[in-house]
C-alpha cells in the first residue's frame, strides 16, 4: 500500500523526536519539537537600557557595550539586576548561560515580583535554576502565586534537554489576563490558565523584573543536602538578550502605559496570538511535561492534605 507524503513526513518527525540526541547521567535527552519563536516578535534590549543593579554591585560586570552582564556569586555576596520599570502584563525574556562544574546550592533566578511594594501579599512569577552536585545536572523550577508568599508557591520542576552551561538559552514568561506561560527556547514547559479555580492566586499587580544569582544552600539542592562549596567560586552566570514588552506602570499617575496596541488597552500581549497556545505550542508543552517534568505540586500529597482547587482533574 502506498504511503502518502504527509504520513511519511509525520512518521519521520515522530521518529526524530524519539531518538536521543544526548545522553547525560540521568538518561537520554530528546530533540524538542518545532514551535513558533515568540522571541522573534519582541525587541532585544541591552542591560544598560533595561536594568539597574539590584544588589551586590561589585559582582555585576556589564560587558559588550552594555548588551550583556556577568552575575557572580562568591563567598562575599551574590548579586542581581532589576528592571528600570514595573510592568502590568507582558512578555519578558532573558538569554542566560549558567555556571559550569560543581554548582550545588547555587540559584540563578529570572523572575517577576512586587515584594518591595507588597511585602506581605506580593505576586511572583519565577524561573529558578538550581545547581547540582553533578556536572550539567541543573534543574529548572517554575513557580507562581498572587497575593501570597513563598509558602503559597506552586512549584514544578524539570530536567533540561540541553547543557545550559555551554551556550545561551532563552527563558521567557508570557503573562496576561488569559494565562501565564513559561517557555524555554520558545518551548512552553508550563501553562497556568486564568480560571475561577486559581483567580485568587493569579498575579494581578504590577511587577518588576529581576535576574539574580545567590546562595540557596538551605533548600536548593536535594532539600539542602548539598550546600554551596565556595572552593569552586566564583560562580558566574552570563545574561543578555533581554526582552521586556508590557504595560509600564507609571507610579506618578498610577496608570499603565502600554507599549503596543492590542485588544485591551491594559495588555500588550492580549491579541489572539497570545490568548491561547497554538497547536504547535501545545505539542511542545506536552513534550516538555511528558519527557522532562519530574515534580508538580499538584501531585505532592505529602505537602497538601487537600489539593489546591486548580489541581482538580490533573
DAVENQUI-V526245 format. One record per residue. N is the residue number from 1. SS is DSSP state (~ for helix, > for strand, _ for the rest). PSI is psi in whole degrees, 0 to 359 (* if undefined). OMEGA is omega in whole degrees, 0 to 359 (NA if undefined). Layout:
# DAVENQUI-V526245
n: (N & N)
ss: (SS & SS)
psi: (PSI & PSI)
omega: (OMEGA & OMEGA)
This chain:
# DAVENQUI-V526245
n: (1 & 2 & 3 & 4 & 5 & 6 & 7 & 8 & 9 & 10 & 11 & 12 & 13 & 14 & 15 & 16 & 17 & 18 & 19 & 20 & 21 & 22 & 23 & 24 & 25 & 26 & 27 & 28 & 29 & 30 & 31 & 32 & 33 & 34 & 35 & 36 & 37 & 38 & 39 & 40 & 41 & 42 & 43 & 44 & 45 & 46 & 47 & 48 & 49 & 50 & 51 & 52 & 53 & 54 & 55 & 56 & 57 & 58 & 59 & 60 & 61 & 62 & 63 & 64 & 65 & 66 & 67 & 68 & 69 & 70 & 71 & 72 & 73 & 74 & 75 & 76 & 77 & 78 & 79 & 80 & 81 & 82 & 83 & 84 & 85 & 86 & 87 & 88 & 89 & 90 & 91 & 92 & 93 & 94 & 95 & 96 & 97 & 98 & 99 & 100 & 101 & 102 & 103 & 104 & 105 & 106 & 107 & 108 & 109 & 110 & 111 & 112 & 113 & 114 & 115 & 116 & 117 & 118 & 119 & 120 & 121 & 122 & 123 & 124 & 125 & 126 & 127 & 128 & 129 & 130 & 131 & 132 & 133 & 134 & 135 & 136 & 137 & 138 & 139 & 140 & 141 & 142 & 143 & 144 & 145 & 146 & 147 & 148 & 149 & 150 & 151 & 152 & 153 & 154 & 155 & 156 & 157 & 158 & 159 & 160 & 161 & 162 & 163 & 164 & 165 & 166 & 167 & 168 & 169 & 170 & 171 & 172 & 173 & 174 & 175 & 176 & 177 & 178 & 179 & 180 & 181 & 182 & 183 & 184 & 185 & 186 & 187 & 188 & 189 & 190 & 191 & 192 & 193 & 194 & 195 & 196 & 197 & 198 & 199 & 200 & 201 & 202 & 203 & 204 & 205 & 206 & 207 & 208 & 209 & 210 & 211 & 212 & 213 & 214 & 215 & 216 & 217 & 218 & 219 & 220 & 221 & 222 & 223 & 224 & 225 & 226 & 227 & 228 & 229 & 230 & 231 & 232 & 233 & 234 & 235 & 236 & 237 & 238 & 239 & 240 & 241 & 242 & 243 & 244 & 245 & 246 & 247 & 248 & 249 & 250 & 251 & 252 & 253 & 254 & 255 & 256 & 257 & 258 & 259 & 260 & 261 & 262 & 263 & 264 & 265 & 266 & 267 & 268 & 269 & 270 & 271 & 272 & 273 & 274 & 275 & 276 & 277 & 278 & 279 & 280 & 281 & 282 & 283 & 284 & 285 & 286 & 287 & 288 & 289 & 290 & 291 & 292 & 293 & 294 & 295 & 296 & 297 & 298 & 299 & 300 & 301 & 302 & 303 & 304 & 305 & 306 & 307 & 308 & 309 & 310 & 311 & 312 & 313 & 314)
ss: (_ & _ & _ & _ & ~ & ~ & ~ & ~ & ~ & ~ & ~ & ~ & ~ & ~ & ~ & ~ & _ & _ & _ & > & > & > & > & > & _ & _ & > & > & > & > & _ & _ & _ & _ & _ & _ & _ & ~ & ~ & ~ & ~ & _ & _ & _ & > & _ & ~ & ~ & ~ & ~ & > & > & > & > & > & _ & ~ & ~ & ~ & > & > & > & > & ~ & ~ & ~ & _ & > & > & > & > & > & > & _ & _ & _ & _ & _ & > & > & > & > & > & _ & _ & _ & > & > & > & > & > & > & > & > & > & > & > & _ & _ & _ & _ & _ & _ & _ & _ & > & > & > & > & > & > & > & > & _ & _ & _ & _ & _ & _ & _ & _ & > & > & > & > & > & > & > & > & > & _ & _ & _ & _ & _ & _ & _ & _ & > & > & > & > & > & > & > & > & > & > & _ & ~ & ~ & ~ & _ & _ & _ & > & > & > & > & _ & _ & _ & _ & _ & _ & _ & _ & _ & > & > & > & > & > & > & > & _ & _ & _ & > & > & > & > & > & > & _ & _ & > & > & > & > & > & > & > & _ & _ & _ & _ & _ & ~ & ~ & ~ & _ & _ & _ & _ & _ & > & > & > & > & > & > & > & > & > & _ & _ & _ & _ & _ & _ & _ & _ & _ & _ & _ & _ & _ & _ & ~ & ~ & ~ & _ & _ & > & > & > & > & > & > & > & > & > & > & > & > & > & > & > & > & _ & _ & _ & _ & > & > & > & > & _ & _ & _ & _ & _ & > & _ & _ & > & _ & _ & _ & _ & ~ & ~ & ~ & ~ & _ & _ & _ & ~ & ~ & ~ & ~ & ~ & ~ & ~ & ~ & ~ & ~ & ~ & ~ & ~ & ~ & > & > & > & > & ~ & ~ & ~ & _ & _ & _ & _ & _ & _ & _ & _ & _ & ~ & ~ & ~ & _ & _ & _)
psi: (135 & 143 & 129 & 156 & 323 & 316 & 322 & 317 & 317 & 318 & 320 & 318 & 314 & 316 & 316 & 325 & 356 & 355 & 125 & 137 & 342 & 159 & 111 & 180 & 337 & 354 & 190 & 151 & 131 & 155 & 129 & 155 & 161 & 137 & 166 & 146 & 90 & 328 & 339 & 348 & 357 & 150 & 137 & 136 & 156 & 163 & 317 & 325 & 324 & 341 & 157 & 161 & 130 & 311 & 165 & 45 & 328 & 339 & 7 & 121 & 110 & 134 & 178 & 51 & 35 & 2 & 337 & 161 & 145 & 126 & 124 & 145 & 123 & 187 & 337 & 326 & 158 & 199 & 172 & 163 & 152 & 151 & 150 & 337 & 160 & 146 & 144 & 106 & 158 & 190 & 129 & 132 & 147 & 137 & 125 & 148 & 129 & 160 & 143 & 169 & 206 & 109 & 22 & 141 & 347 & 136 & 124 & 122 & 141 & 117 & 166 & 140 & 156 & 34 & 338 & 323 & 333 & 73 & 338 & 349 & 56 & 168 & 154 & 142 & 118 & 139 & 126 & 121 & 120 & 122 & 171 & 161 & 357 & 147 & 135 & 359 & 41 & 142 & 137 & 122 & 132 & 151 & 154 & 149 & 160 & 145 & 44 & 216 & 181 & 326 & 344 & 19 & 164 & 80 & 147 & 145 & 145 & 149 & 148 & 157 & 20 & 168 & 108 & 359 & 351 & 333 & 174 & 141 & 147 & 133 & 115 & 147 & 123 & 124 & 116 & 190 & 346 & 316 & 167 & 130 & 128 & 129 & 142 & 119 & 42 & 0 & 119 & 127 & 343 & 139 & 128 & 106 & 135 & 94 & 172 & 326 & 329 & 5 & 323 & 340 & 15 & 127 & 131 & 3 & 152 & 143 & 154 & 163 & 135 & 149 & 123 & 159 & 134 & 171 & 110 & 35 & 327 & 341 & 341 & 319 & 108 & 49 & 26 & 6 & 327 & 98 & 173 & 134 & 105 & 358 & 345 & 0 & 159 & 150 & 122 & 122 & 133 & 140 & 140 & 199 & 38 & 136 & 127 & 103 & 105 & 191 & 110 & 127 & 119 & 106 & 337 & 312 & 352 & 42 & 148 & 148 & 112 & 148 & 353 & 156 & 152 & 182 & 330 & 133 & 348 & 9 & 107 & 350 & 47 & 355 & 170 & 325 & 334 & 355 & 332 & 161 & 143 & 173 & 322 & 315 & 323 & 319 & 320 & 318 & 314 & 322 & 311 & 317 & 324 & 325 & 337 & 346 & 133 & 358 & 137 & 136 & 334 & 350 & 8 & 85 & 340 & 333 & 320 & 116 & 324 & 120 & 146 & 147 & 329 & 349 & 347 & 128 & 357 & *)
omega: (180 & 177 & 181 & 179 & 181 & 180 & 179 & 179 & 179 & 180 & 179 & 179 & 180 & 180 & 181 & 182 & 178 & 177 & 179 & 177 & 174 & 172 & 175 & 182 & 180 & 180 & 185 & 175 & 190 & 179 & 181 & 177 & 176 & 177 & 173 & 180 & 179 & 181 & 178 & 184 & 185 & 184 & 174 & 181 & 174 & 176 & 181 & 179 & 196 & 192 & 168 & 174 & 181 & 174 & 177 & 186 & 180 & 181 & 176 & 181 & 180 & 184 & 176 & 179 & 175 & 184 & 181 & 176 & 171 & 180 & 187 & 170 & 171 & 186 & 182 & 186 & 161 & 179 & 180 & 175 & 173 & 181 & 178 & 182 & 167 & 185 & 173 & 186 & 177 & 178 & 187 & 185 & 169 & 171 & 186 & 171 & 190 & 178 & 178 & 175 & 184 & 189 & 182 & 179 & 180 & 177 & 170 & 187 & 171 & 191 & 173 & 180 & 172 & 182 & 177 & 181 & 183 & 188 & 184 & 179 & 186 & 175 & 179 & 173 & 193 & 152 & 172 & 179 & 190 & 179 & 189 & 178 & 177 & 183 & 173 & 186 & 176 & 177 & 176 & 175 & 174 & 181 & 174 & 173 & 176 & 177 & 184 & 180 & 182 & 182 & 179 & 183 & 181 & 189 & 166 & 185 & 184 & 163 & 178 & 181 & 179 & 175 & 186 & 181 & 187 & 182 & 180 & 174 & 184 & 175 & 191 & 175 & 171 & 185 & 174 & 183 & 183 & 183 & 169 & 180 & 173 & 182 & 175 & 187 & 178 & 175 & 175 & 176 & 180 & 175 & 175 & 182 & 180 & 183 & 176 & 184 & 184 & 188 & 182 & 181 & 181 & 181 & 188 & 182 & 180 & 183 & 169 & 178 & 184 & 169 & 186 & 168 & 186 & 183 & 178 & 187 & 186 & 185 & 198 & 185 & 181 & 176 & 179 & 181 & 182 & 180 & 177 & 175 & 188 & 173 & 176 & 181 & 2 & 174 & 189 & 173 & 179 & 184 & 175 & 176 & 185 & 174 & 177 & 178 & 181 & 176 & 179 & 183 & 181 & 184 & 179 & 181 & 183 & 181 & 181 & 174 & 187 & 188 & 175 & 180 & 182 & 178 & 180 & 181 & 181 & 188 & 180 & 177 & 181 & 181 & 185 & 181 & 185 & 185 & 179 & 181 & 173 & 179 & 177 & 180 & 178 & 176 & 177 & 178 & 180 & 179 & 183 & 183 & 181 & 186 & 191 & 178 & 179 & 175 & 171 & 179 & 180 & 178 & 185 & 183 & 177 & 179 & 184 & 173 & 172 & 184 & 173 & 188 & 181 & 181 & 181 & 179 & 180 & NA)
